[in-house]
Amino acid sequence: MQTTIKVEGMTCGHCEKAVTTALKEVEGVKEVAVDLASGDVEVTYEDPATLPQMKDAIEEQGYDVAA
């Protein structure tokens, strides 16, 4: 499965790494691709990962997930 999550507040390579690392710690997440310019984060995942888990992981790093 694949989804795009809109993340607000990412401005640099550190932001990209923090979000990528947090998402890869969610069981089932396979690939993460961050586009800093647009704020889009493409996530390829499988069960048991869920969108709420991914959003929580991003928010725990201090970034906002757009609705």
ABEGO torsion letter per residue (X at the ends): XBBBBBBBGBABAAAAAAAAAAAAABBGBABBBBBAAAGBBBBBBBOABBAAAAAAAAAAAGBBBBX
